[in-house]
Amino acid sequence: MKFYDILKHFITTLAFIFASAFWGIATLPSLVIFFKWMSISSNFSYWPQIILTGILLGACLTIWLFSVMILTGILGFIFRPRNRNGSSYPLYSSTTVKWAILSVIQRLASPFGSLFAATWVITIYYKLLGTRIGKNAIVNTHKIWDAYLINIDENAIIGGNAKISGHLAEKDKLVLAPVYIGKRTVIGSNSLISPGCKIGDDSVIATHAVLPKYTEVPPGEVWGGIPAKKIKDIK
């Protein structure tokens, strides 16, 4: 137990160092562009140089944010587990350590994910992390955790700030359980989808609803509330 406590603090410290280096590396494309611009713009008059430099700095910030998202996705692709079925593991185990490392990797981009919600960038990001996203699905949230355990079928809509998680800790165990979201299903904004949930095609989870772990929602139903329960059928 004490060993894992020490290991936890050690990994946390390493995470701070790694995050600093990672975010720094992500600035390289922007820095190359900026310094190239500075050499070009040295002969410009004052106000044109100021205005164009300001615009370029905005572009460099966007490039940096994009670089953070894509590089995080690539790291997640490299380190994500290949087991998509989930299981339970001792809270103090090598598997839990690997899960924690992957969670830290995802947190590198999470502060910026909301800027790219509902765009092709967030779709590529989650696909790299392992999420299965069907054709024409819209992901308008940056709060999908354990992305390699999440399955979003075609034409589904994930509302703004909806939270979807594939893990929980209970009885000194880390439990990983996949989540399935069916075709044309709508997950309302600010709702919470817990591990192990299966949501059928053409269903709706209402705004702010909390779907408890391992809940199965049949096709064509509307669920809402805390905890979420069936409200009605969709006719």
Buried (B, 14 or more C-beta within 10 A) or exposed (E): EEEBEEEBEEBEEEBEEBBEEBBEEBBEBBEEBBEEBEEEBEEEEEEEBEEBBEEBEEBBEEBBBBBBBBBBBBBBEEEBBEEBEBEBBEBBEEBBBBBBBBBBBBEBBBEBBBBBBBEEBBBBBBBBBBBBBBEEBBBBBBBBBBBBBBBBBEBBBBBBBBBBBBBBEEEEBBBBBBBBBBBBBBBBBBBBBBBBBBBBBBBBBBBBBBBBBEBEBBBBBBBBEEEBEEEEEEE
